[in-house]
């Protein structure tokens, strides 16, 4: 399973919330969001959708799980709280990301596999303070199931990487190399 490491920026979105087991609440939330976008003839303007899994199913009762179907705020898409369309900012941060191609039905099992096995094997630590996120890269209403692309994003703590030197010989020898600006000679 190919996993990349990426920083996602915070993103302001409009969202529709579904409550209950994720298999049900995801469909409910996207049904409401899709209907709302269709009423405004705005679906064609949306390039990506975001699924925001607000609760950990191991710690929260299934009936209380919250899922938000989100699309980026664009001109003319204002929240309508009276009909269940709100506005929020998705938190940014470091994520381990796997791109899945195929059925949305596999997302739950893939998230479990990433969370339990793949991410720890890579030496990354999960950040339980942030939610799991899905980024839907194409519109399911016009994309066949076998061609649907979804990025599964598991929150992790940032990885600190040592900076490399441009002078490999000096680093290997353990020398500090400096340039004498007046004479142009190397001193060390």
BABARO-238228 format. One record per residue (C-alpha): residue in three letters; x, y, z negated. Coordinates in pm, whole numbers, padded with zeros to 5 digits, always signed. Example, Ala and Ser with C-alpha at 12.3 -4.5 7.8 and 13.67 -1.06 7.14 Angstrom:
REM residues 2
ALA+01230-00450-00780 SER+01367-00106-00714 
REM end
This chain:
REM residues 188
UNK+00000+00000+00000 UNK+00153+00329+00109 UNK+00141+00604-00154 UNK+00275+00957-00124 UNK+00329+01214-00394 UNK+00170+01553-00336 UNK+00074+01874-00514 UNK-00285+01982-00449 UNK-00366+02348-00495 UNK-00670+02458-00697 UNK-00970+02491-00465 UNK-01298+02680-00506 UNK-01593+02472-00388 UNK-01970+02451-00388 UNK-02095+02120-00522 UNK-02393+01894-00582 UNK-02380+01668-00889 UNK-02497+01311-00922 UNK-02525+01131-01256 UNK-02506+00760-01325 UNK-02286+00473-01204 UNK-02048+00604-00940 UNK-02184+00367-00671 UNK-02521+00544-00707 UNK-02422+00898-00811 UNK-02186+00941-00512 UNK-02464+00868-00262 UNK-02709+01088-00453 UNK-02469+01386-00466 UNK-02363+01358-00100 UNK-02728+01318+00006 UNK-02816+01645-00166 UNK-02504+01822-00032 UNK-02559+01695+00324 UNK-02924+01804+00320 UNK-02829+02148+00188 UNK-02560+02190+00458 UNK-02802+02076+00730 UNK-03067+02328+00615 UNK-02809+02603+00658 UNK-02677+02460+00985 UNK-02331+02466+00826 UNK-02218+02104+00849 UNK-02009+02175+01161 UNK-01806+02435+00966 UNK-01696+02186+00702 UNK-01368+02013+00787 UNK-01319+01820+00460 UNK-01530+01703+00169 UNK-01407+01641-00185 UNK-01535+01384-00431 UNK-01473+01480-00793 UNK-01495+01194-01043 UNK-01549+01387-01367 UNK-01553+01098-01616 UNK-01353+00785-01692 UNK-01586+00483-01652 UNK-01393+00299-01928 UNK-01472+00574-02181 UNK-01815+00696-02065 UNK-02144+00505-02051 UNK-02246+00427-01690 UNK-02563+00639-01711 UNK-02359+00943-01818 UNK-02093+00935-01545 UNK-02082+01258-01341 UNK-01976+01285-00978 UNK-01957+01609-00779 UNK-01981+01616-00398 UNK-01785+01927-00301 UNK-01711+02135+00007 UNK-01482+02438+00024 UNK-01648+02777-00015 UNK-01684+02947+00322 UNK-01867+03258+00437 UNK-02242+03213+00398 UNK-02227+02915+00160 UNK-02332+03060-00172 UNK-02428+02846-00472 UNK-02796+02793-00547 UNK-02818+02667-00907 UNK-03198+02640-00888 UNK-03170+02352-00639 UNK-02860+02193-00790 UNK-02584+02354-00583 UNK-02316+02511-00803 UNK-01972+02664-00767 UNK-01651+02554-00940 UNK-01276+02544-00895 UNK-01118+02201-00864 UNK-00795+02188-01065 UNK-00472+02150-00877 UNK-00171+01949-00974 UNK+00045+01651-00885 UNK-00128+01346-00736 UNK-00032+01005-00606 UNK-00218+00983-00274 UNK-00318+00682-00065 UNK-00494+00727+00271 UNK-00768+00467+00316 UNK-00919+00393+00656 UNK-01249+00207+00647 UNK-01560+00164+00436 UNK-01635+00389+00142 UNK-01750+00075-00046 UNK-01384-00015-00105 UNK-01293+00312-00282 UNK-01369+00193-00637 UNK-01152-00118-00607 UNK-00871+00080-00442 UNK-00875+00341-00719 UNK-00855+00062-00978 UNK-00561-00097-00796 UNK-00380+00238-00767 UNK-00447+00324-01130 UNK-00357-00010-01287 UNK-00075-00136-01065 UNK+00063+00084-00790 UNK+00112+00415-00975 UNK+00281+00255-01283 UNK+00504+00040-01056 UNK+00632+00362-00899 UNK+00731+00494-01240 UNK+00462+00763-01247 UNK+00251+00850-01552 UNK-00122+00907-01511 UNK-00261+01242-01622 UNK-00592+01153-01786 UNK-00673+01521-01846 UNK-00752+01565-01473 UNK-01004+01381-01257 UNK-00955+01136-00974 UNK-01036+01302-00640 UNK-01129+01175-00296 UNK-01071+01388+00011 UNK-01296+01289+00300 UNK-01113+01374+00622 UNK-01400+01321+00866 UNK-01778+01346+00872 UNK-01947+01010+00808 UNK-02253+01118+01006 UNK-02047+01113+01328 UNK-01760+00876+01238 UNK-01795+00499+01254 UNK-01734+00323+00924 UNK-01417+00148+01041 UNK-01262+00486+01140 UNK-01346+00687+00826 UNK-01033+00833+00663 UNK-01026+00911+00293 UNK-00740+01025+00073 UNK-00758+00870-00274 UNK-00587+01103-00521 UNK-00479+00978-00864 UNK-00362+01254-01103 UNK-00006+01207-01227 UNK+00242+01413-01423 UNK+00492+01602-01205 UNK+00816+01423-01129 UNK+01136+01612-01197 UNK+01398+01549-00931 UNK+01764+01646-00967 UNK+01885+01905-00720 UNK+02137+01782-00471 UNK+02457+01961-00386 UNK+02556+02064-00036 UNK+02915+01959-00103 UNK+02905+01581-00151 UNK+03285+01545-00185 UNK+03300+01796-00469 UNK+03006+01633-00648 UNK+03165+01286-00621 UNK+03495+01415-00756 UNK+03316+01600-01035 UNK+03484+01927-00937 UNK+03339+02271-00957 UNK+03417+02434-00625 UNK+03410+02809-00599 UNK+03516+03043-00323 UNK+03758+03321-00386 UNK+03572+03598-00206 UNK+03876+03819-00165 UNK+04111+03568-00006 UNK+03863+03322+00146 UNK+04052+03035-00021 UNK+03890+02751-00212 UNK+03980+02744-00579 UNK+03907+02452-00802 
REM end
